[in-house]
């Protein structure tokens, strides 16, 4: 990532649970934002719904929190960390919900 930032580029990464402390901070920040109904947070949220044949449909909820560098990474280990995103997918198959 350092070379990307040095060349004035942007990056997107996938955060997995093996990044224990960062994952925990991001997870807690999303929970806090939702509990506070996003008061004090810069956020974008939307949902999409896709209808399929054979009794299936899928709903995706997209949420992005911006201006979070100080909250997530106060030591600036992740240069240019501006936003974090969350996608929740819910499938409905023959009337039964699967997350």
Secondary structure as GFF3:
##gff-version 3
##sequence-region A 1 99
A	DSSP	alpha_helix	2	6	.	.	.	ID=ss1
A	DSSP	alpha_helix	20	35	.	.	.	ID=ss2
A	DSSP	beta_strand	42	51	.	.	.	ID=ss3
A	DSSP	beta_strand	56	66	.	.	.	ID=ss4
A	DSSP	alpha_helix	69	72	.	.	.	ID=ss5
A	DSSP	beta_strand	83	93	.	.	.	ID=ss6
A	DSSP	beta_strand	96	98	.	.	.	ID=ss7
###
